Amino acid sequence: MKIQEYAGYIRIQEIAPTRPGMTKPVAGPPQAEQAPLSSVATFSGRSIMLLRLFGSESAEPRWETTLTNDNIGLSSRHFLTAADRDMLADLYGQAYQQGVDLRYVDDLAADLGHYRMFNRVAGNANSGGMFDEAGRAQTFHFTGKDAATANRILDGDAMASSRLDAGFLRFELDPGYSFSHRANFQFLEEVVNKFGKRGVSPEDLFDSRFATYESEGKENFFVELSSEVVRPPSEPDFVNIDDVFHITEAGRKNGFQMINGKPVKVAADKHGLAEGLLTAIEVARMRTIDFLNVLAKS
């Protein structure tokens, strides 16, 4: 761990507020290339947002509006809109003041950035065309707990007044698009219900359970298989082994290349490249050896 990163973490630990009964302040882990806060006086919600998402409280990257060959390697955080960043700055500030572990906000910001980067061309995994190695159709589902939370949010009235984009919420709460989401849905529900267009009122504090971070991990969805083989088995274009993608011989023949550690099918037409890139990345999130091993045992 870099000393600079560690210093940033210590500063947050030293000045983070505490709740009654808490034994120590709550803060998220240091982010990559994160610089320490310059002073308590400048420690605002926007400073937290810039520090945690972009690694510096003094410089804010420009908003990337369209995915191109030049910015495909950037983090999805760069695609957060100006309104997204304003909202997240306020949310970081509220979460910090209330002793919420900031990693919950980090995860929400990651999913929002992913939506901004990919939503225009992302395919729904449950619209057909997803199969295991044996040729059985796959359908992705949230866990029972997350599915119930998603339904409460979608059926509730709070979406209309929430500062979170309604399009993002529909995307995030659809297992066909976001089965591998990072955000904690219970925290997301708190944000939707309590973080309205006017912020959080004093009587609407975030639940104290969010003072302690619990990662969603890789167990926030499951895959249902068709009882019959509906497609002949074939070699995939790429596989994922221990979170590392590998392009197969079939993939190389089909035009896949590794870009930023992800398998990408490069389109011959420059104007159609973005769609090809996005489709490949979305599919790459779904085809993993881990999934197939689990499915093979079911």
C-alpha positions as CSV (number, residue, x, y, z in Angstrom):
1,M,0.0,0.0,0.0
2,K,1.3,3.4,-0.9
3,I,2.0,5.8,1.9
4,Q,0.0,8.5,0.1
5,E,-3.0,6.2,0.0
6,Y,-2.6,5.2,3.6
7,A,-2.4,8.9,4.6
8,G,-5.7,9.6,2.9
9,Y,-7.3,6.8,4.8
10,I,-5.9,7.9,8.1
11,R,-7.2,11.4,7.6
12,I,-10.7,10.2,7.0
13,Q,-10.4,7.9,10.1
14,E,-9.3,10.9,12.2
15,I,-12.2,13.2,11.4
16,A,-15.0,10.8,10.5
17,P,-18.0,11.2,12.8
18,T,-19.2,8.4,15.1
19,R,-22.5,7.1,16.1
20,P,-23.4,6.4,19.8
21,G,-22.0,3.0,20.7
22,M,-19.5,2.9,17.9
23,T,-16.0,2.1,18.9
24,K,-14.2,3.7,16.0
25,P,-14.9,6.0,13.0
26,V,-16.2,4.5,9.8
27,A,-14.6,5.1,6.4
28,G,-14.1,3.2,3.2
29,P,-10.8,1.8,2.0
30,P,-8.2,4.0,0.2
31,Q,-8.9,4.2,-3.5
32,A,-6.3,3.8,-6.2
33,E,-4.0,6.8,-6.6
34,Q,-5.9,8.6,-3.8
35,A,-4.3,11.7,-2.3
36,P,-4.8,12.7,1.3
37,L,-7.2,15.5,2.1
38,S,-5.5,18.9,2.2
39,S,-7.3,20.2,5.3
40,V,-10.4,19.6,7.3
41,A,-11.7,23.0,6.2
42,T,-11.9,21.8,2.6
43,F,-13.3,18.4,3.5
44,S,-16.7,18.7,1.7
45,G,-18.9,16.2,0.0
46,R,-17.4,17.2,-3.3
47,S,-13.9,16.7,-2.0
48,I,-14.9,13.2,-0.9
49,M,-16.4,12.5,-4.2
50,L,-13.4,13.6,-6.2
51,L,-11.0,11.9,-3.9
52,R,-12.7,8.5,-3.9
53,L,-13.8,8.4,-7.6
54,F,-10.9,10.2,-9.3
55,G,-8.1,10.1,-6.8
56,S,-7.7,13.9,-6.4
57,E,-9.8,16.5,-4.6
58,S,-8.3,19.3,-6.7
59,A,-8.9,18.1,-10.3
60,E,-12.1,16.8,-11.9
61,P,-11.9,14.8,-15.2
62,R,-14.1,15.9,-18.0
63,W,-17.4,14.2,-18.6
64,E,-17.1,11.6,-21.4
65,T,-20.4,11.6,-23.2
66,T,-19.9,8.9,-25.9
67,L,-17.8,5.7,-25.9
68,T,-15.1,5.9,-28.6
69,N,-11.8,4.2,-29.5
70,D,-10.0,6.9,-27.6
71,N,-11.8,6.5,-24.2
72,I,-12.7,2.8,-24.2
73,G,-9.8,2.3,-21.7
74,L,-11.1,4.8,-19.2
75,S,-12.9,3.9,-16.0
76,S,-16.7,4.1,-16.2
77,R,-16.5,6.9,-13.6
78,H,-15.5,9.3,-16.3
79,F,-18.9,8.8,-17.9
80,L,-20.8,10.2,-14.9
81,T,-22.7,13.3,-15.9
82,A,-22.4,16.6,-14.2
83,A,-25.7,16.0,-12.5
84,D,-24.5,12.6,-11.4
85,R,-21.4,14.1,-9.8
86,D,-23.4,16.8,-8.0
87,M,-25.8,14.2,-6.6
88,L,-22.9,11.9,-5.5
89,A,-21.1,14.8,-3.9
90,D,-24.2,15.5,-1.8
91,L,-24.7,11.8,-1.0
92,Y,-21.0,11.4,0.0
93,G,-21.4,14.4,2.3
94,Q,-24.6,13.1,3.9
95,A,-23.2,9.6,4.3
96,Y,-20.0,11.0,5.8
97,Q,-21.9,13.1,8.3
98,Q,-24.1,10.2,9.3
99,G,-21.3,7.7,9.8
100,V,-22.2,5.5,6.8
101,D,-19.3,3.5,5.4
102,L,-18.5,5.3,2.2
103,R,-17.9,2.1,0.3
104,Y,-21.7,1.8,-0.1
105,V,-21.6,5.0,-2.0
106,D,-18.5,3.9,-4.0
107,D,-20.4,0.8,-5.1
108,L,-23.5,2.8,-6.1
109,A,-21.3,5.3,-8.1
110,A,-19.6,2.3,-9.9
111,D,-23.0,1.0,-11.1
112,L,-24.2,4.4,-12.1
113,G,-21.0,4.9,-14.1
114,H,-21.4,1.6,-15.8
115,Y,-25.0,2.5,-16.7
116,R,-23.8,5.8,-18.3
117,M,-21.1,4.1,-20.2
118,F,-23.0,1.1,-21.6
119,N,-26.8,1.6,-21.3
120,R,-27.4,2.7,-25.0
121,V,-26.2,-0.6,-26.4
122,A,-26.2,-3.0,-23.5
123,G,-28.1,-6.2,-24.3
124,N,-30.5,-7.8,-21.8
125,A,-29.2,-11.2,-20.8
126,N,-32.7,-12.5,-20.4
127,S,-33.9,-11.6,-23.8
128,G,-32.6,-14.9,-25.2
129,G,-29.3,-16.0,-26.6
130,M,-27.4,-16.9,-23.4
131,F,-26.4,-20.6,-23.1
132,D,-24.1,-22.8,-21.1
133,E,-21.5,-25.1,-22.6
134,A,-24.1,-27.8,-23.0
135,G,-26.4,-25.6,-25.0
136,R,-29.1,-25.0,-22.3
137,A,-30.7,-21.6,-22.2
138,Q,-29.7,-19.4,-19.2
139,T,-32.0,-17.0,-17.3
140,F,-30.5,-14.7,-14.7
141,H,-32.3,-13.9,-11.4
142,F,-31.5,-11.7,-8.4
143,T,-31.5,-13.5,-5.0
144,G,-34.8,-13.5,-3.2
145,K,-33.7,-10.7,-0.9
146,D,-32.6,-8.5,-3.7
147,A,-35.6,-9.3,-5.9
148,A,-37.9,-8.3,-3.1
149,T,-36.0,-5.0,-2.6
150,A,-36.0,-4.3,-6.3
151,N,-39.8,-4.8,-6.5
152,R,-40.4,-2.5,-3.5
153,I,-38.3,0.3,-5.2
154,L,-39.9,-0.1,-8.6
155,D,-43.5,-0.3,-7.2
156,G,-43.0,2.6,-4.7
157,D,-43.7,6.2,-5.1
158,A,-40.2,7.5,-4.0
159,M,-38.6,7.0,-7.5
160,A,-40.5,10.1,-8.7
161,S,-38.8,12.4,-6.1
162,S,-35.4,10.6,-5.9
163,R,-32.3,12.3,-7.2
164,L,-31.3,9.0,-8.7
165,D,-32.0,8.8,-12.5
166,A,-35.2,6.8,-13.0
167,G,-33.6,5.2,-16.1
168,F,-30.6,4.1,-14.1
169,L,-32.9,2.6,-11.4
170,R,-34.9,0.6,-14.0
171,F,-31.6,-0.7,-15.5
172,E,-30.0,-1.4,-12.1
173,L,-33.1,-3.3,-10.8
174,D,-33.4,-5.5,-13.9
175,P,-31.5,-8.8,-13.5
176,G,-31.1,-9.1,-17.3
177,Y,-28.9,-6.0,-17.2
178,S,-27.5,-5.8,-13.7
179,F,-27.4,-9.3,-12.2
180,S,-23.7,-8.7,-11.3
181,H,-24.4,-5.3,-9.7
182,R,-22.0,-3.9,-7.0
183,A,-24.5,-1.7,-5.2
184,N,-26.2,-3.0,-2.0
185,F,-29.9,-2.9,-2.9
186,Q,-30.9,-2.3,0.7
187,F,-28.7,0.8,0.8
188,L,-30.0,1.8,-2.7
189,E,-33.5,1.6,-1.3
190,E,-32.5,3.9,1.6
191,V,-31.1,6.4,-0.9
192,V,-34.2,6.3,-3.1
193,N,-36.6,6.7,-0.1
194,K,-34.6,9.2,1.9
195,F,-32.3,11.1,-0.5
196,G,-34.8,13.2,-2.4
197,K,-34.3,16.3,-4.6
198,R,-33.9,18.3,-1.4
199,G,-31.4,16.0,0.2
200,V,-31.9,14.1,3.4
201,S,-34.0,15.7,6.1
202,P,-32.9,15.4,9.8
203,E,-35.5,12.9,10.6
204,D,-34.6,10.7,7.7
205,L,-31.3,9.3,8.8
206,F,-29.7,6.3,7.0
207,D,-30.1,3.1,8.9
208,S,-27.3,2.5,11.4
209,R,-26.5,-0.9,9.9
210,F,-24.8,0.8,7.0
211,A,-22.1,2.0,9.4
212,T,-20.5,-1.4,8.8
213,Y,-19.7,-2.4,5.2
214,E,-20.8,-5.8,3.9
215,S,-19.7,-6.6,0.3
216,E,-22.3,-7.9,-2.1
217,G,-19.6,-10.3,-3.4
218,K,-20.5,-12.7,-6.2
219,E,-23.6,-14.2,-4.6
220,N,-26.2,-11.6,-5.5
221,F,-27.7,-13.6,-8.4
222,F,-28.3,-17.2,-9.6
223,V,-28.8,-18.7,-13.0
224,E,-31.7,-20.9,-14.1
225,L,-31.1,-23.4,-16.8
226,S,-33.6,-24.7,-19.3
227,S,-34.5,-28.4,-18.9
228,E,-33.7,-29.1,-22.5
229,V,-30.8,-28.4,-24.7
230,V,-31.9,-25.7,-27.1
231,R,-28.6,-25.0,-28.9
232,P,-25.8,-27.3,-30.0
233,P,-22.7,-27.0,-27.8
234,S,-20.0,-24.8,-29.3
235,E,-16.6,-23.4,-28.2
236,P,-17.1,-20.0,-26.6
237,D,-15.2,-17.0,-27.9
238,F,-13.7,-16.3,-24.5
239,V,-13.7,-17.7,-21.0
240,N,-12.9,-16.3,-17.5
241,I,-10.6,-18.2,-15.2
242,D,-10.0,-16.7,-11.7
243,D,-11.3,-13.3,-12.9
244,V,-8.9,-13.3,-15.9
245,F,-10.3,-13.4,-19.4
246,H,-8.8,-15.6,-22.1
247,I,-9.7,-15.6,-25.8
248,T,-10.2,-19.1,-27.3
249,E,-9.0,-20.1,-30.8
250,A,-12.6,-19.7,-31.9
251,G,-12.7,-16.2,-30.5
252,R,-9.5,-15.2,-32.4
253,K,-11.0,-16.5,-35.6
254,N,-14.1,-14.5,-34.9
255,G,-12.1,-11.3,-34.5
256,F,-11.8,-10.9,-30.7
257,Q,-8.9,-9.1,-29.2
258,M,-7.9,-8.2,-25.6
259,I,-8.4,-4.5,-24.8
260,N,-7.8,-3.4,-21.2
261,G,-8.0,-7.0,-20.0
262,K,-11.4,-7.6,-21.6
263,P,-12.2,-9.5,-24.8
264,V,-13.5,-7.2,-27.5
265,K,-14.8,-7.9,-31.0
266,V,-13.3,-5.2,-33.2
267,A,-15.7,-4.2,-35.9
268,A,-14.4,-3.5,-39.4
269,D,-16.5,-0.5,-39.8
270,K,-15.1,2.3,-37.6
271,H,-18.6,3.8,-37.2
272,G,-19.9,0.5,-35.9
273,L,-17.0,-0.1,-33.5
274,A,-18.6,1.3,-30.4
275,E,-21.6,-1.1,-30.6
276,G,-19.3,-4.0,-31.2
277,L,-17.1,-3.2,-28.2
278,L,-20.1,-2.7,-25.9
279,T,-21.8,-5.9,-26.9
280,A,-18.6,-7.9,-26.3
281,I,-18.0,-6.3,-22.9
282,E,-21.5,-7.0,-21.8
283,V,-21.4,-10.6,-22.9
284,A,-17.9,-11.0,-21.2
285,R,-19.5,-10.2,-17.9
286,M,-21.8,-13.2,-18.3
287,R,-19.6,-16.0,-19.6
288,T,-17.3,-17.1,-16.9
289,I,-15.8,-20.5,-16.0
290,D,-17.1,-20.0,-12.4
291,F,-20.7,-19.9,-13.6
292,L,-20.3,-22.9,-15.9
293,N,-18.7,-25.0,-13.2
294,V,-21.6,-24.2,-10.9
295,L,-24.1,-24.9,-13.6
296,A,-22.5,-28.2,-14.5
297,K,-23.1,-29.5,-11.0
298,S,-26.7,-28.4,-10.9
